[in-house]
Amino acid sequence: MDYREKELYLLQQIHASQVDPTWENTKDKPFSTIGNGLKVVNNTLLLTGRIIKSVAGGTVEMEAGKYYDITLTNDNALTLTIKPIDDTTYAYDYEGSFDTDDKATPKVTWPEGVNWLHMPVMRVAMHYEFSIRVVNGKKYGIVCAWVKA
């Protein structure tokens, strides 16, 4: 298995919350645990499971390595910010989700400076999942949406 295949396998395992502990001992791929459910792989900070933080809408300052389960409040507005980063030698992941109601399109303000794969478009009665990665001070994001079941 080459380096890229190992990285893909590891990311799939992390995403499935089934990290294989044998990967920690590979010499060609530095891997260390830094606590709070986070691991560092080749200087990238990754989630190893779901550290779920349930929060009400309004303004949410996100910390790296936490998954935010957000409930929009009555004003149907949400402002997401990223806690300032001091150490730019790592990549930081920010993830979360929220549902919109069936009545009014929500007003969502995303963290400033995110380069989106596709600019998020908010609609009523949808479930949204987002992921933002900060690498070398640059922010990259993706948002997926599904009709609420």
C-alpha positions in Angstrom: 0.0 0.0 0.0 1.5 3.3 -1.0 1.5 6.5 1.1 -1.7 7.9 -0.6 -3.6 4.7 -0.2 -2.6 4.6 3.5 -3.8 8.2 4.0 -7.1 7.4 2.3 -7.6 4.3 4.4 -6.8 6.3 7.6 -9.2 9.1 6.7 -12.0 6.6 5.9 -11.4 4.9 9.3 -11.4 8.2 11.1 -14.6 9.2 9.3 -16.2 5.9 10.3 -14.9 6.4 13.9 -13.1 3.1 13.7 -9.4 4.1 13.8 -7.2 1.1 13.5 -4.6 1.4 16.4 -1.9 -0.5 14.4 -1.5 2.6 12.2 0.1 4.4 15.2 3.2 2.4 14.9 4.0 3.0 11.2 7.5 4.5 10.7 6.8 6.0 7.3 3.8 8.0 8.5 4.2 10.0 11.7 1.1 9.6 13.8 0.6 10.9 17.4 -2.3 11.4 19.8 -2.6 14.9 21.2 -5.7 14.4 23.4 -9.3 15.5 23.3 -10.1 12.9 20.6 -7.6 14.4 18.1 -4.7 12.9 16.3 -1.9 14.4 14.3 -1.0 12.7 11.0 1.8 14.3 9.0 1.2 17.6 10.8 -2.6 17.5 10.1 -5.0 17.7 13.0 -7.7 15.1 12.5 -10.9 14.0 14.3 -10.7 10.5 15.6 -14.3 10.3 16.6 -17.2 12.6 17.2 -16.7 15.1 19.9 -20.2 16.5 19.6 -21.0 19.9 20.9 -24.7 20.7 20.8 -25.2 24.4 20.6 -28.0 26.9 19.9 -27.7 29.1 16.9 -26.8 32.8 17.1 -23.0 33.2 17.0 -21.0 30.0 17.4 -17.2 30.2 17.7 -15.9 26.9 16.5 -12.8 25.1 17.9 -10.8 22.6 15.9 -11.6 18.9 16.3 -15.2 19.3 17.5 -18.3 18.5 15.6 -21.0 21.1 16.1 -24.7 19.9 16.2 -26.4 23.3 15.8 -30.0 24.1 16.5 -31.2 27.3 14.8 -33.0 29.7 17.2 -36.2 31.6 16.6 -34.6 34.4 14.7 -33.4 31.7 12.1 -29.9 33.3 11.9 -26.5 31.7 12.4 -23.1 33.2 12.5 -20.1 30.8 12.4 -16.6 32.0 13.4 -13.4 30.1 13.9 -11.4 30.5 17.1 -8.1 32.2 16.3 -5.2 29.9 15.5 -1.7 30.5 16.8 0.2 27.6 15.3 -0.1 27.4 11.6 2.2 24.4 11.2 -1.0 22.2 11.5 -4.1 21.9 9.4 -7.3 22.3 11.5 -10.7 20.7 10.8 -14.1 22.3 11.8 -17.3 20.3 11.2 -21.0 20.6 12.0 -24.6 20.4 10.9 -27.9 22.1 11.3 -31.5 21.8 10.0 -33.5 24.6 8.6 -37.3 24.9 9.3 -40.1 24.8 6.7 -41.1 28.4 7.0 -38.2 30.9 6.4 -34.9 30.7 4.6 -32.2 31.0 7.3 -29.5 33.7 7.3 -26.2 32.0 7.7 -22.9 34.0 8.0 -20.0 31.7 7.4 -16.4 32.3 8.7 -14.7 35.1 6.7 -12.3 34.1 3.9 -13.4 30.5 3.3 -12.8 29.3 -0.3 -15.9 27.1 -1.0 -16.0 24.2 -3.4 -19.5 25.4 -4.1 -20.9 28.5 -2.5 -23.5 27.4 0.1 -27.1 28.2 -0.8 -29.6 28.1 2.1 -33.1 26.7 1.6 -36.0 25.8 3.8 -36.6 22.3 5.2 -33.0 21.1 4.6 -30.3 19.3 6.6 -26.8 20.8 6.1 -23.4 19.3 6.9 -20.3 21.4 6.6 -16.6 21.0 6.8 -14.0 23.7 6.9 -10.2 23.0 6.9 -7.6 25.7 7.6 -4.2 25.0 6.0 -1.3 27.4 6.2 -3.8 30.2 7.2 -6.1 29.5 4.2 -9.6 28.2 4.7 -11.3 25.6 2.4 -14.9 24.5 2.9 -17.6 22.3 1.6 -21.3 22.2 2.5 -23.7 19.3 1.6 -27.5 19.5 1.8 -30.3 17.0 2.0 -34.0 17.3 2.2 -35.0 16.8 5.8 -36.5 13.4 6.4 
